[in-house]
Amino acid sequence: MNYLQICQRVHDIAGFQGQFTGVTATGYQAVLTAAVREAYEDVQRYRAEWNSLKQNRTINVDGTKDVYTLSDLFGATVTVDLADYRYINWTKDSESRARRLQQVEWDTFQLMKFSDEGDRPHYWTYDPANYDLYLGHLDALYQLDLFYTLDLDILVKNTQVPLIPNRHHNIIVYGACMKLATFVGQPTLFDTYSVKYAEELGQLMRETNPPKTVTKRPIA
């Protein structure tokens, strides 16, 4: 479903009169569109690494500088969609396996000393204040694969489709109905769709939010 279709379904469930023809609305329909938009954002914020919010791009780095702003990485004319870094890979050549660069904590990175002659890509960190990327001094031009999570996807246009899998778009409908329950004065609306929301959220997490495992190693 797209933004308009989700709003139309919420409109019908809430029992509003009239037709819902566009997301650029006023009055009670503006409240409805805001509820749908916020419900979608709530789902995105619930976990940091939904599969649908993972992205990657190729970046070029070299020995001319060790600090790269988001404009350097994405281009001055491109809207930056990075919410957070995940990891960085480097592949030496077509016959080599990708090598993951080692991420170092910001404060620790400030204490490290790198060769003036430069080296292959090894370490990286980022400034938590502005997300500038820091690399150890390099000896040549390299292409790296930057993996990151997307910034919030904001619903704006009628035809815009949420990034989460289509089969789970009902979770946005359920979340919006919960938000509208007080506005329309129907507490049963909240009770009904809060149960549906919890069920759908659990299914969405099982399918699109990979579990993390912890390996325990004994200390000799």
ABEGO torsion letter per residue (X at the ends): XBAAAAAAAAAAAAGBBEBBABABBBEAAAAAAAAAAAAAAAAAAABABBAAABBBBBBBBBAABABBBAAAAAEAABBBABABBABBBBBABAABBBBBBBBBBAAAAAABBBBAAEBBBABBBBBAAAGBBBBBBBABBBBBBBBBBBBBBBBABAABBBABBAAAAAAAAAAAAAAAAAAAGBAAAAAAAAAAAAAAAAAAAAAABBBBBBBBBBBX
